[in-house]
């Protein structure tokens, strides 16, 4: 991604904000607190039109970047889910307390894949407990591992340098 160059000559103060235009015709609006928002031309013009009366009276304005479609959709779904959860909270509790749901969860836990996950979790827990109880042993193993791979890395770099030197001859 190319960096955008902000043109210092095309800068002005509008409504108490420093406004600069970059080489992609985006408006960099910096407020008094130093927070910068990057707006397109349309977004900038909409903010100017909405705050026209404040600009004429000389008041400071705050430029706002509109929410994207994705943000609006996610906010709508989150709100709808929250409202549904509040309204139907008793029914949701009944659903998870019903015997059929418990049977499904028990079947998942007792299935072959559920047992593998449980066993893997126990193995990780045992390994972590062992590392905590015997830190010196694992520190020596880690030190040996790092030394071995550092030596291999240095040897590999040396071989690459020798290969490149071969082209000079």
N, C-alpha and C positions, 0 to 999 in steps of 0.2 A: 504494500500500500504506500503510495507516494505521500510525502508530507505536504501539508498545505502551508503556503507562505502567506502570512498576514501582511498586508500592505499598510505600512505606518502612515503613508501619505493620504490614504483614503480612510481616515479615522475621524470620528466626531463624537461629541458628547450629546446624547439624546436622553432626556428625562433622567439625568443623573447617572447614566450608564455610558461606558466607553464602547463605541460600536466600530468594528473594523471589518473590512471585506477581504476575504482571501482570494487566491487565484481560481477557485472553483465557484465563486460567487456565493459563498456562504457567509453569513453575518455572525461574527464573533462578538457577543454582547457580554461585557464584564461589568458586574455591579460594584457598588462601593465596598463590599466585603471581599472582593477578589474572585468571586465565583463566575465562571465563564460558561455560557450556553452557546451552542452553535445552532443557528436557525437558518432555514432556507429563506429565499426571498419572499415566498408566499406567507410563511409563518411570521416573518418580520413585519410584513405589510399588515397582516391581520392584527398584530399587537399594536401597531401604530394607530390603526383605525379604531380599535376598541378603546384606546387611551387618548384619543384626540383631545377631549376636553381637559384632561390633566396636563397634557403637553402645552396647550394654549395658556393655561393658568400658571405654568412654570413649576408644577409639582413633579416630584420624582415618581417614576413608574417602575414596575417590575415586569420584565419580559417573561412570558410563560411559554414553555414548549408544550404543544398539545400532546395528549396521549396517543400512542399508536393503536391501530386496530387490534393487534394482539393483546396489548395491555388492557384495553377496554373489555375484550372478550373474556380474558382471565379474571378480571375484577367482577364481571357480571356472573360468571360461573361460581366464583368463590362466594359471592353474596347470596346467590340462589341456594347453594349448598348449605351455607350457614343458616339461612332462614328455614330451609327444609329440616335441618337437624334440630333446630329449636322447636319447631312445630311438632315434629314426629319423634321427639326424643324417647318417649315412652314406648312407641312401637319399635324403635331401633333396639332398645334394651330387651324387649321381648324377643326380637328376632335373634339376638345373640345368645339369649338364655334358652331358646327352644332346644329341644332334644335333637332335632335334626341337624342344627348347626353344630352342636357339640359333637355329634357323631362324625360329621365331616372333618372337623378339626382333629379329633382323636385319630381318625383314619389317616390323615395327613402326617401326624406326628409318628404314628406307628408304622407307616409305610417304609419301604426299603430306602427311598431317597431321604425321607425324614430321619431315619436312623443314621444314614451317612452324614448328614448335616450335624446331627447331635454328636456323633463320634468325632468329627472334625473339630467341632467347638471344644469338646473335652480335651482333645490332643493339644490344641492351641493353648488352652488354659493350663494344662500340665507343663507345657514347655515354658510358658511365661513364669509359672511358679518356680520351675527349676532354674531359670535364668536369674530370678530374684534371689534365690537361696545360694547359688554358686556363681557370683559375678566374675570371680577371678578366672575360672575355667573358661567361660565364654569370652572373656577379654583376651585370653591367650589365643583362642581359636580365631577370633576376629583379627587379631594382630598378625597371625600367620597367614590368613587369607589375604589381607591387604598387602602384606609383603610379597607374597607369591604373585599376585596380579600386578603389582607395581613393577616388579622385575620383568614380567612378561611384556608390560606396556613399554618399558624403556627399551627392551630388546627389539620390540616391533618397530619403534621409532628409529632405532639405530639401523635396522635393516632397510627401512624406507629411505633413510638418508644415504646409505651406501648404494641403493638402487638408483637414486637420483644422481649421485656423483658419477655413476657409470656412464651417464649420457654426455659428460664433459669430455671424456676420452675420445 
